[in-house]
């Protein structure tokens, strides 16, 4: 690896991450005209609105560097969303330079970034430092397993995100 790019660059350009073809496209002249709201917390945390199990509306950190899981939630979000947790098992997720040790869980339905996915496997986190870091609540994170083999478009200038090619569109 020669380096890492992230929201410092993505926040200035229309960015398309195509997980199917394993390509990244950056376009300064293009804008999204439809999609779901995209927010930036601090200088580097992209957030999307999400609905979990038709029980909890929350913001999730869109962590495209988190591999090995689709969603990770702190205990507070898992309880409110009534997710199924396997407390007798342990799992590991991998991010840039760190690992996440947690209990496996299953969320019956996750709506985020213009997509609905069902029976999503994820992790219950013992600690989630971002939950109250910015003065508002961040309910967890979405990893690359949620994007799966789809196309993720980010447009911070327009404040929009769109995920195509996975799940179903929200109704």
C-alpha positions in Angstrom: 0.0 0.0 0.0 1.3 3.4 -1.0 -1.1 5.5 1.1 -4.6 6.1 2.4 -7.2 8.4 1.2 -10.3 9.4 3.1 -12.9 12.1 3.8 -10.3 14.9 3.4 -10.4 14.1 -0.4 -13.8 12.6 -0.6 -15.4 15.7 0.9 -14.2 17.8 -2.0 -15.2 15.6 -4.9 -18.1 13.4 -6.1 -16.7 10.0 -5.1 -17.9 6.6 -6.4 -16.7 3.4 -4.7 -17.6 0.5 -6.9 -17.2 -2.6 -4.8 -18.2 -5.0 -7.6 -15.4 -3.8 -10.0 -13.1 -2.7 -7.2 -12.7 0.8 -8.6 -12.7 4.3 -7.2 -13.9 7.2 -9.4 -13.4 10.9 -8.3 -15.1 13.7 -10.3 -14.9 17.4 -9.3 -17.5 18.4 -11.9 -20.2 15.9 -11.0 -22.9 16.3 -8.3 -25.6 13.9 -7.0 -29.1 15.3 -7.5 -30.9 12.6 -5.5 -30.0 10.4 -2.7 -30.1 10.3 1.1 -28.7 12.9 3.5 -25.0 12.7 4.2 -23.4 14.5 7.1 -19.8 15.0 8.2 -19.1 14.9 12.0 -15.8 16.5 12.9 -13.5 16.5 9.9 -13.6 12.8 9.0 -16.7 10.9 10.1 -19.4 10.6 7.3 -22.8 9.9 8.9 -26.0 8.5 7.3 -29.5 8.3 8.6 -30.6 4.7 9.4 -33.5 2.8 10.7 -32.9 -0.5 12.5 -35.5 -3.2 12.8 -38.2 -0.6 12.3 -37.6 0.4 15.9 -34.7 2.8 16.1 -33.9 5.9 13.9 -30.3 6.8 14.4 -27.1 8.2 12.7 -24.5 5.6 11.7 -20.9 6.2 10.9 -20.3 5.1 7.3 -16.9 3.3 7.9 -15.8 2.0 4.5 -12.5 1.0 6.1 -14.2 -1.4 8.5 -14.0 -4.8 7.0 -15.4 -8.1 8.2 -18.8 -6.9 9.2 -21.8 -5.1 7.8 -22.9 -3.2 11.0 -21.5 -2.7 14.5 -23.6 -1.3 17.3 -23.0 -0.4 20.9 -25.2 -2.1 23.5 -27.5 0.9 23.8 -28.4 0.8 20.1 -28.7 -3.0 20.1 -31.2 -2.8 23.0 -33.3 -0.1 21.5 -33.4 -1.8 18.1 -34.0 -5.2 19.7 -31.3 -7.0 17.7 -30.5 -10.7 18.2 -27.1 -11.1 20.0 -25.0 -14.2 20.5 -23.5 -13.4 23.9 -21.8 -16.8 24.1 -19.7 -16.2 20.9 -17.0 -13.7 20.0 -16.0 -12.2 16.6 -13.4 -9.8 15.1 -13.7 -6.9 12.6 -10.8 -5.1 11.0 -10.3 -1.4 10.4 -7.4 0.7 9.3 -4.7 -0.2 11.9 -7.1 -1.7 14.5 -9.3 -4.6 15.3 -12.7 -4.7 16.9 -13.5 -7.5 19.3 -17.2 -8.0 19.8 -20.1 -10.4 20.1 -21.8 -11.5 16.8 -25.4 -10.2 16.3 -28.1 -10.1 13.6 -30.2 -7.2 12.7 -33.5 -8.2 11.0 -33.6 -5.0 8.9 -31.3 -2.1 8.2 -32.4 0.9 6.1 -29.5 3.3 5.2 -28.1 5.1 2.2 -31.1 4.4 0.1 -31.0 0.7 0.6 -32.9 -1.9 2.8 -31.1 -5.0 3.7 -32.5 -7.9 5.8 -30.9 -10.4 8.2 -27.7 -8.4 8.4 -24.9 -10.0 10.5 -22.8 -7.6 12.6 -21.1 -7.0 15.9 -22.1 -5.8 19.3 -19.3 -3.5 20.5 -18.3 -3.3 24.1 -17.0 0.2 23.6 -17.9 2.8 21.0 -16.0 6.0 21.6 -17.9 8.0 18.9 -21.3 7.4 20.5 -21.4 10.9 22.2 -18.1 12.4 21.1 -19.7 15.3 19.1 -22.5 16.3 21.4 -25.1 14.2 19.6 -25.6 10.4 19.5 -24.0 8.2 16.8 -25.8 4.9 17.0 -23.1 2.6 15.5 -21.3 2.1 12.2 -21.8 0.5 8.8 -18.9 -1.5 7.5 -18.0 -2.7 4.0 -20.2 -5.7 4.5 -23.3 -3.4 4.2 -22.1 -2.0 0.9 -21.3 -5.6 -0.1 -20.8 -5.7 -3.9 -22.7 -2.4 -4.6 -21.8 1.0 -5.7 -21.5 3.7 -3.0 -21.7 7.4 -4.2 -20.7 10.1 -1.8 -21.2 13.8 -2.5 -20.4 15.9 0.6 -20.8 19.2 -1.3 -24.5 18.3 -2.2 -24.8 16.5 1.2 -26.1 13.3 -0.4 -25.2 9.6 -0.4 -26.6 6.8 -2.6 -26.0 3.0 -2.4 -26.9 1.0 -5.5 -26.8 -2.6 -6.4 -27.5 -4.1 -2.9 -30.7 -4.7 -1.0 -33.9 -3.0 -2.0 -34.8 0.7 -2.2 -36.8 2.0 0.8 -40.5 2.5 0.3 
